Amino acid sequence: MSKAKTLFITGVSSGFGRALAQVALSRGYRVVGTVRNAAAKAEFESLHAENAFAYELDVTHFAAIDAVIANVESHVGPIDVLVNNAGYGHEGVMEESSLDEMRRQFDVNVFGAVAMIKALLPFMRQRRHGHIINITSMGGFITMPGISYYCGSKFALEGISETLSKELAPFNIHVTAVAPGSFRTDWAGRSMVRSARSIADYDALFDPIRQAREEKSGKQLGDPLKAASAMLEVIESSNPPAHLLLGSDALELVRQKIESFSAEIDRWETLTRSTDG
């Protein structure tokens, strides 16, 4: 690494954000992270005397984002890489889950990420340099009962990321959607918002899924520190991918989805073609 890159990571108090910040700091990067309160700010900045900077920011406070980005650019330095990591999982059968819960899920996972990008893009575009990493999920490709709002938000972020990568290519700005599988983070633990059960018809389908997720929490295959190393490899790449799956479970499940989707397309091809003309 010729010059220490500056990473801006949303949500550095736990999960992938904390793991990436720790590994990046250990390798000489400068890391700016968003936290939720003054205590978390002090704790994060104690990780490194010179290269750790924290800002109090809730990514759903959209009106506050421009000022934070401008402050970082003028006081810390140019941001080379934005990592949209802040997010959470909502779990609940769709019929049992309120529209307010859906709005909150999309405000954090989609609108928060887009607001961060929009605030930083004028700086990156002027420099003709930059890399945006959006942490999505294998749930941005595959689905399972009980996380429709979460999958919907990650499908949306995948689509926005891929489109954005084409819009920004002329400016030498890369966009990578990083889709992790199951990792040992707090995603399925204290970070998850769960809707209350209310309709018995869904018990047989959903109760075992909820129970299995709770029991598996903390024992997942994926190591967040290894995910952090993988993301840094992408950051250092001269030709980073538009999509990166992390974890063998994500790889297997997404390949199964692609095969199933391809077979379904083939099965209905005649009907699909019948609408031309």
MARMARKOL-323918 format. One record per atom (N, C-alpha, C): x, y, z; residue in one letter. Coordinates in steps of 0.02 Angstrom, whole numbers, padded with zeros to 5 digits, always signed. Each point is the difference from the previous one (the first is absolute). Layout:
% residues N
XYZA/...
***
This chain:
% residues 277
+00043-00060+00000M/-00043+00060+00000M/+00045+00062+00000M/-00004+00038-00053S/+00045+00058-00007S/-00017+00054+00050S/-00062+00022+00000K/-00022+00052+00046K/-00058-00028+00040K/+00000+00016+00065A/-00054-00027+00043A/-00067+00026-00024A/-00044-00046-00018K/-00067+00020-00022K/-00043+00018+00061K/-00048+00044-00012T/-00048+00019+00052T/-00066-00035-00015T/-00022-00040+00048L/-00063-00036-00005L/-00052+00036+00043L/-00060+00007-00026F/-00056+00025+00040F/-00049-00058+00006F/-00011-00023+00061I/-00042-00059+00012I/-00059+00020+00044I/-00060-00014-00023T/-00058+00014+00042T/-00012-00060+00047T/-00011+00015+00064G/-00014-00052+00048G/+00061-00040+00020G/+00045+00032+00039V/+00063-00034+00018V/+00001-00027+00071V/-00057+00000+00033S/-00001-00023+00069S/-00004-00076+00007S/-00022-00034-00053S/-00006-00073+00005S/-00001-00030-00071S/-00002-00067-00002G/-00009-00035-00063G/+00055+00011-00051G/-00020-00001-00064F/+00048+00008-00054F/+00036+00068+00004F/-00036+00052+00020G/+00030+00066+00004G/+00058+00002+00049G/-00010-00030+00058R/+00053-00001+00050R/+00058-00044-00024R/-00015-00058-00028A/+00053-00045-00023A/+00041+00033-00055A/-00033+00032-00047L/+00036+00033-00055L/+00043+00057+00027L/-00027+00039+00046A/+00038+00055+00029A/+00062-00025+00035A/-00007-00053+00040Q/+00057-00027+00037Q/+00055-00025-00046Q/-00019-00039-00050V/+00050-00027-00046V/+00032+00056-00041V/-00041+00047-00023A/+00027+00056-00039A/+00049+00042+00041A/-00017+00015+00062L/+00045+00039+00043L/+00065-00037+00012L/-00004-00066+00007S/+00060-00040+00012S/+00046-00001-00060S/-00028+00017-00059R/+00040+00000-00062R/+00018+00070-00024R/-00012+00050+00042G/+00023+00067-00016G/-00050+00045-00034G/-00061-00023-00010Y/-00052+00044-00029Y/-00022+00052+00051Y/-00026+00054-00025R/-00035+00048+00043R/-00074-00018-00004R/-00034-00003+00057V/-00069-00022+00001V/-00044+00052+00035V/-00050+00024-00036V/-00051+00043+00029V/-00062-00043+00007V/-00029-00001+00060G/-00058-00042+00011G/-00057+00038+00031G/-00061-00020-00015T/-00058+00031+00032T/-00021-00042+00060T/-00018+00035+00053V/-00022-00031+00062V/-00065+00034+00023V/-00031-00027+00052R/-00065+00027+00020R/+00002+00046+00060R/+00056+00002+00038N/+00002+00043+00059N/+00073+00017+00018N/+00007+00046+00048A/+00066+00026+00019A/+00044-00055+00030A/-00029-00046+00038A/+00040-00054+00030A/+00029-00045-00054A/-00040-00015-00051A/+00024-00042-00055A/+00053+00037-00041A/-00007+00066-00005K/+00050+00040-00036K/+00067-00004+00035K/+00001+00009+00066A/+00062-00003+00038A/+00031-00070-00004A/-00043-00050+00004E/+00025-00070-00002E/+00032-00015-00067E/-00032+00022-00054F/+00028-00014-00066F/+00066+00037-00011F/+00002+00063+00019E/+00061+00039-00012E/+00058-00024+00042E/-00015-00038+00054S/+00054-00028+00041S/+00034-00059-00034S/-00028-00025-00055L/+00030-00057-00035L/+00066+00019-00033L/+00007+00063-00018H/+00063+00022-00031H/+00009+00075+00012H/+00059+00019+00024A/+00011+00070+00020A/-00003+00049-00058A/+00019-00023-00060E/+00004+00046-00057E/-00049-00013-00056E/-00021-00062-00009N/-00037-00018-00061N/-00073-00018+00010N/-00026+00004+00061A/-00071-00017+00013A/-00039+00064+00016A/-00050+00013-00040F/-00042+00060+00008F/-00073-00021+00003F/-00038+00025+00047A/-00070-00019+00006A/-00045+00061-00003A/-00057-00009-00032Y/-00051+00053-00004Y/-00066-00029+00023Y/-00035+00039+00041E/-00067-00022+00020E/-00049+00013-00057E/-00030-00054-00025L/-00046+00008-00056L/-00047-00060-00004L/-00064+00015-00006D/-00051-00050-00016D/-00013+00008-00074D/+00011-00053-00039V/-00006+00007-00073V/-00071+00015-00023V/-00049-00006+00045T/-00069+00019-00019T/-00013+00074+00013T/+00048+00035+00030H/-00005+00073+00008H/+00031+00031-00063H/-00037-00006-00054F/+00026+00017-00066F/+00028+00071-00004F/-00033+00047+00034A/+00019+00070-00004A/+00069+00013+00031A/+00023-00045+00043A/+00064+00010+00035A/+00059-00028-00039A/-00013-00039-00052I/+00055-00037-00032I/+00047+00044-00040I/-00026+00048-00038D/+00042+00043-00041D/+00053+00035+00042D/-00020+00026+00059A/+00047+00037+00043A/+00054-00045+00027A/-00017-00062+00016V/+00050-00048+00025V/+00052-00015-00054V/-00024-00015-00060I/+00046-00015-00055I/+00044+00060-00015I/-00028+00059-00002A/+00040+00060-00014A/+00052+00011+00054A/-00019-00013+00063N/+00047+00008+00056N/+00058-00048-00005N/-00016-00063-00018V/+00053-00050-00007V/+00047+00019-00057V/-00029+00020-00057E/+00041+00019-00058E/+00047+00058+00016E/-00022+00048+00040S/+00041+00059+00014S/+00046-00009+00060S/-00019-00041+00049H/+00040-00006+00061H/+00040-00064+00005H/-00024-00054-00028V/+00037-00064+00002V/+00037-00011-00065V/-00034+00013-00055G/+00031-00009-00065G/-00048-00033-00049G/+00021-00004-00063P/-00044-00029-00052P/-00017-00073+00017P/-00063-00016-00009I/-00024-00069+00012I/+00012-00041-00063I/+00040-00052+00006D/+00014-00043-00057D/-00053-00054-00010D/-00025-00026+00057V/-00047-00056-00003V/-00057+00012+00049V/-00061-00005-00024L/-00060+00002+00043L/-00025-00072+00008L/-00008-00021+00062V/-00028-00067+00013V/-00067+00010+00036V/-00054-00012-00038N/-00067+00004+00029N/-00015-00066+00036N/+00015+00000+00064N/-00008-00060+00041N/-00060+00003+00046N/-00019+00060+00021A/-00055+00007+00048A/-00063-00032-00027A/-00030-00043+00040G/-00060-00034-00020G/-00021-00049+00054G/-00058-00028-00009Y/-00024-00050+00048Y/-00049-00046-00035Y/-00016-00055+00033G/-00048-00047-00028G/-00067+00004+00034G/-00053+00002-00040H/-00068-00007+00027H/-00024-00070-00016H/-00026-00033+00051E/-00028-00067-00009E/-00074+00000+00017E/-00040-00027-00045G/-00071-00005+00012G/-00037-00020-00062G/-00051-00042+00008V/-00043-00017-00056V/-00031+00064-00026V/-00003+00008-00066M/-00021+00065-00027M/-00070+00020+00023M/-00046-00047+00002E/-00069+00017+00020E/-00003+00025+00072E/+00048-00021+00040E/+00001+00019+00071E/+00043+00063+00013E/+00034+00024-00051S/+00048+00055+00009S/-00028+00065-00026S/+00005+00053+00041S/-00031+00064-00017S/+00038+00036-00056S/-00036+00046-00032L/+00032+00042-00051L/+00052+00045+00032L/-00011+00021+00062D/+00050+00042+00034D/+00065-00038+00009D/-00004-00065+00013E/+00061-00041+00006E/+00036-00004-00067E/-00039-00004-00053M/+00030-00002-00067M/+00035+00067-00016M/-00034+00055+00016R/+00030+00066-00012R/+00066+00008+00037R/+00001-00021+00062R/+00061+00005+00040R/+00056-00042-00031R/-00017-00061-00022Q/+00049-00044-00031Q/+00030+00032-00062Q/-00042+00029-00042F/+00025+00032-00061F/+00035+00066+00014F/-00022+00037+00051D/+00033+00063+00018D/+00073-00013+00018D/+00013-00051+00040V/+00068-00015+00021V/+00040-00033-00055V/-00027-00056-00027N/+00038-00042-00046N/+00007+00027-00070N/-00048+00041-00022V/+00001+00026-00069V/+00009+00075-00001V/-00046+00038+00028F/+00003+00072-00003F/+00062+00028+00035F/+00019-00030+00057G/+00060+00022+00036G/+00062-00009-00043G/+00005-00058-00033A/+00058-00013-00043A/+00002+00048-00059A/-00057+00010-00032V/-00003+00045-00058V/+00015+00072+00021V/-00025+00021+00057A/+00014+00068+00024A/+00075+00011+00011A/+00034-00051+00028M/+00072+00004+00009M/+00036+00008-00067M/-00021-00041-00048I/+00031+00002-00067I/-00010+00068-00032I/-00061+00026+00004K/-00015+00064-00033K/+00040+00057+00031K/+00013-00004+00065A/+00039+00052+00033A/+00073-00001-00020A/+00027-00060-00012L/+00071-00007-00015L/+00016+00004-00074L/-00047-00017-00043L/+00014-00004-00071L/+00029+00064-00031L/-00024+00059+00017P/+00030+00060-00031P/+00076+00005+00011P/+00023-00022+00059F/+00072+00002+00015F/+00037-00053-00041F/-00026-00061-00001M/+00032-00053-00038M/+00000+00014-00074M/-00056+00027-00024R/-00006+00014-00072R/+00050+00055-00021R/+00008+00050+00042Q/+00048+00054-00014Q/+00071-00028-00003Q/+00014-00048+00044R/+00068-00029+00003R/+00010-00054-00054R/-00056-00022-00031R/+00004-00056-00047R/+00033-00061+00033R/-00021-00013+00061H/+00029-00055+00038H/-00046-00018+00059H/-00006-00064+00012G/-00038-00021+00059G/-00027-00070-00006G/-00023-00027+00055H/-00028-00067+00003H/-00056+00000+00051H/-00058-00024-00021I/-00057-00006+00044I/-00014-00074+00011I/-00003-00021+00063I/-00016-00069+00016I/-00066+00000+00039I/-00049-00033-00027N/-00064-00008+00034N/-00006-00071+00027N/-00007-00006+00066I/-00008-00065+00030I/-00073-00021-00009I/-00011-00049-00043T/-00068-00024-00012T/-00008-00065+00039T/-00014-00055-00034S/-00011-00064+00034S/-00013-00052-00053S/+00011-00064+00018M/-00024-00052-00045M/-00076+00006-00007M/-00031+00034+00050G/-00072+00015-00002G/-00017+00054-00052G/+00050+00024-00036G/-00012+00043-00058G/-00005-00040-00064G/+00008-00066+00006F/-00007-00046-00057F/-00049-00056+00014F/+00005-00028+00060I/-00044-00056+00019I/-00050+00024+00053I/-00052-00039+00008T/-00051+00019+00050T/-00017-00061+00043T/-00030+00015+00057M/-00029-00053+00042M/-00058+00030+00039M/-00047-00042+00021P/-00058+00027+00035P/+00020+00039+00062P/-00033+00056+00011G/+00009+00037+00062G/+00047+00059-00002G/+00032+00012-00057I/+00043+00060-00004I/-00013+00039-00065I/-00064+00007-00016S/-00017+00033-00063S/+00022+00073-00002S/-00008+00036+00056Y/+00021+00071+00000Y/+00075+00005-00006Y/+00036-00043+00035Y/+00073+00000-00003Y/+00024-00017-00070Y/-00025-00054-00028C/+00020-00019-00068C/-00018+00055-00050C/-00059+00029+00008G/-00020+00054-00044G/+00049+00058+00002G/+00023+00017+00060S/+00047+00056+00007S/+00067-00017-00032S/+00022-00063+00007K/+00065-00019-00028K/-00004-00011-00076K/-00056-00025-00025F/-00010-00003-00072F/+00004+00071-00028F/-00031+00048+00034A/+00000+00069-00023A/+00071+00027-00002A/+00039-00012+00052L/+00068+00026+00003L/+00045-00033-00052L/-00011-00064-00013E/+00037-00034-00054E/-00013+00034-00067E/-00064+00013-00014G/-00018+00031-00064G/+00027+00071-00007G/-00004+00038+00054I/+00027+00068-00001I/+00075-00002-00010I/+00034-00046+00035S/+00073-00005-00005S/+00022-00016-00071S/-00034-00049-00030E/+00020-00021-00067E/-00011+00056-00051E/-00056+00034+00006T/-00014+00057-00045T/+00051+00055+00010T/+00015+00015+00063L/+00047+00053+00017L/+00070-00016-00027L/+00018-00063+00001S/+00067-00019-00025S/+00007+00019-00074S/-00056-00003-00038K/+00002+00018-00070K/-00001+00076-00009K/-00035+00035+00043E/-00003+00073-00004E/+00067+00032+00018E/+00038-00032+00046L/+00061+00031+00025L/+00063-00025-00033L/-00006-00051-00042A/+00059-00027-00034A/+00040+00053-00039A/-00033+00048-00034P/+00039+00051-00036P/+00042+00044+00045P/-00014+00000+00065F/+00035+00045+00046F/+00052-00038+00042F/+00014-00062-00019N/+00049-00040+00037N/-00022-00011+00073N/-00065-00005+00010I/-00027-00015+00067I/-00031-00070-00003I/+00025-00045+00041H/-00024-00069+00001H/-00055-00008+00051H/-00046-00045-00014V/-00053-00017+00047V/-00002-00076+00007V/+00003-00024+00061T/-00002-00072+00013T/-00055-00015+00052T/-00045-00044-00018A/-00049-00026+00048A/+00028-00064+00031A/+00013+00002+00064V/+00028-00057+00036V/-00057-00036+00036V/-00011-00063-00019A/-00058-00038+00025A/+00024-00058+00045A/+00000+00011+00066P/+00022-00054+00045P/-00055-00052+00010P/+00023-00060+00016G/-00046-00052+00023G/-00008+00006+00075G/+00000-00056+00035S/-00009+00000+00073S/+00067+00009+00035S/+00006+00054+00038F/+00062+00015+00036F/-00014+00010+00074F/+00052-00006+00040R/-00007+00007+00072R/-00001+00074+00020R/-00054+00034-00019T/-00013+00069+00020T/-00063+00000+00043T/-00022+00060+00019D/-00062+00005+00040D/-00062+00003-00043D/+00007-00013-00065W/-00058+00009-00046W/-00061-00039+00024W/+00010-00063+00019A/-00057-00042+00021A/-00011+00002+00075A/+00041+00040+00034G/-00006+00005+00073G/-00032+00065+00021G/+00037+00040+00039R/-00030+00061+00028R/-00016+00052-00053R/+00031-00004-00059S/-00013+00050-00052S/-00065-00011-00038S/-00026-00061+00003M/-00059-00016-00040M/-00064+00025+00032M/-00043+00028-00042V/-00067+00021+00022V/-00049-00054-00021V/-00037-00026+00048R/-00046-00055-00014R/-00073+00022+00011R/-00041-00011-00050S/-00071+00015+00007S/-00033-00055+00042S/-00049+00020+00040A/-00037-00047+00042A/-00042-00047-00043A/-00006-00061+00022R/-00042-00049-00035R/-00074+00014+00017R/-00043-00008-00051S/-00071+00013+00012S/-00047-00045-00039S/+00025-00035-00052I/-00044-00040-00043I/+00023-00073+00002I/-00042-00042+00030A/+00019-00070+00012A/+00012-00039-00065A/-00030+00021-00054D/+00009-00035-00064D/+00074-00006-00020D/+00041+00047+00023Y/+00071+00000-00019Y/+00045-00039+00048Y/-00029-00027+00054D/+00041-00032+00052D/+00045-00055-00028D/-00030-00046-00038A/+00037-00059-00024A/+00057+00020-00045A/-00010+00051-00041L/+00052+00022-00046L/+00055+00040+00035L/-00021+00048+00041F/+00047+00051+00022F/+00032-00013+00068F/-00036-00030+00046D/+00028-00010+00067D/+00066-00039-00001D/+00007-00054-00039P/+00065-00034-00002P/+00056+00043-00029P/-00017+00043-00048I/+00050+00044-00030I/+00025+00050+00051I/-00046+00031+00037R/+00019+00048+00052R/+00042-00033+00054R/-00021-00059+00021Q/+00037-00036+00052Q/+00071-00019-00023Q/+00005-00025-00061A/+00066-00020-00026A/+00046+00061-00006A/-00027+00057-00020R/+00042+00060-00007R/+00026+00022+00068R/-00043-00002+00051E/+00020+00021+00067E/+00054-00047+00028E/-00009-00065-00013E/+00047-00050+00026E/+00068+00004-00035E/-00001+00019-00063K/+00062+00003-00040K/+00039+00064+00012K/-00032+00051+00028S/+00032+00065+00009S/+00063-00007+00042S/+00055+00027-00027G/+00064-00005+00035G/+00041-00061-00019G/-00031-00046-00036K/+00034-00062-00019K/+00006-00007-00077K/-00013+00055-00035Q/+00002-00003-00073Q/+00070-00016-00025Q/+00002-00024-00062L/+00063-00021-00030L/+00047+00058-00012L/-00027+00057-00019G/+00042+00056-00023G/+00036+00037+00056G/+00063+00018-00013D/+00042+00037+00046D/+00003+00073-00024D/-00026+00048+00040P/-00001+00070-00022P/+00069+00028-00015P/+00051-00022+00036L/+00068+00025-00013L/+00025-00023-00068L/-00018-00061-00020K/+00019-00025-00067K/-00040+00038-00053K/-00062+00017+00016A/-00039+00041-00047A/+00033+00069-00009A/+00026+00027+00054A/+00034+00065-00002A/+00061-00004-00046A/+00039-00053+00007S/+00059-00009-00042S/-00019-00006-00074S/-00055-00035-00013A/-00024-00007-00069A/-00021+00067-00028A/-00034+00041+00040M/-00021+00066-00024M/+00060+00045-00013M/+00052-00005+00041L/+00060+00041-00012L/+00035-00022-00064L/-00004-00065-00015E/+00029-00024-00063E/-00036+00032-00060E/-00066+00005+00006V/-00040+00032-00053V/+00017+00075-00005V/+00008+00031+00059I/+00017+00072+00002I/+00067+00013-00035I/+00047-00047+00007E/+00066+00009-00030E/+00003-00022-00073E/-00053-00031-00023S/+00000-00024-00070S/-00006+00058-00049S/+00035-00006-00056S/-00006+00052-00052S/-00062-00010-00043S/-00031-00060+00004N/-00060-00014-00038N/-00049-00039+00044N/-00029+00033+00049P/-00043-00034+00048P/-00066-00024-00032P/-00030-00052+00028P/-00062-00026-00028P/-00060+00043+00018P/-00052-00004-00042A/-00063+00035+00016A/-00038-00036+00055A/+00010-00066+00004H/-00032-00041+00052H/+00052-00047+00029H/-00001-00008+00066L/+00043-00048+00033L/-00040-00037+00053L/-00005-00066-00007L/-00029-00042+00052L/+00053-00016+00051L/-00019-00003+00064L/+00046-00020+00053L/-00030-00059+00037L/+00038-00055+00002G/-00021-00059+00037G/-00023-00056-00047G/+00019-00061+00018S/-00018-00058-00042S/-00075-00012-00001S/-00035+00018+00054D/-00073-00009+00000D/-00033+00047-00050D/+00024+00063-00002A/-00027+00048-00050A/+00013-00025-00071A/+00061-00026-00011L/+00018-00024-00066L/-00046-00057-00022L/-00011-00048+00045E/-00041-00058-00017E/-00073+00019-00011E/-00027+00041+00044L/-00071+00018-00005L/-00014+00044-00061L/+00045+00046-00015V/-00011+00043-00058V/+00008-00040-00065V/+00048-00047-00002R/+00005-00042-00059R/-00063-00042-00010R/-00027-00026+00055Q/-00063-00038-00005Q/-00056+00044-00027Q/-00003+00062+00023K/-00052+00047-00022K/+00007+00013-00075K/+00062+00011-00023I/+00011+00014-00071I/-00021-00060-00043I/+00018-00059+00022E/-00018-00061-00037E/-00076-00009-00003E/-00033+00010+00056S/-00072-00006+00004S/-00035+00052-00044S/+00025+00061+00003F/-00028+00055-00039F/+00009-00014-00075F/+00059-00024-00018S/+00014-00016-00070S/-00046-00055-00026S/-00011-00051+00041A/-00045-00054-00019A/-00072+00025-00009A/-00021+00045+00044E/-00068+00027-00005E/-00008+00043-00063E/+00051+00039-00015I/-00001+00040-00062I/-00008-00046-00061I/+00039-00054-00001D/-00003-00047-00056D/-00068-00032-00006D/-00029-00017+00058R/-00064-00035+00001R/-00056+00043-00029R/+00005+00065+00010W/-00053+00045-00023W/+00021+00042-00060W/+00053-00022-00035E/+00028+00040-00054E/-00051+00012-00056E/-00038-00051-00018T/-00049+00007-00055T/-00051+00054+00016T/-00025+00000+00061L/-00049+00051+00020L/+00033+00069+00002L/+00062+00003+00024T/+00036+00063+00002T/+00007+00030-00069T/+00018-00042-00050R/+00010+00025-00068R/-00066+00017-00035R/-00055-00027+00025S/-00064+00007-00034S/-00026+00072-00001S/+00029+00043+00040T/-00026+00070+00005T/+00033+00047-00051T/+00050-00024-00037D/+00032+00042-00050D/-00046+00010-00061D/+00010+00055-00035G/-00034+00008-00063G/-00056+00050+00000G/
***
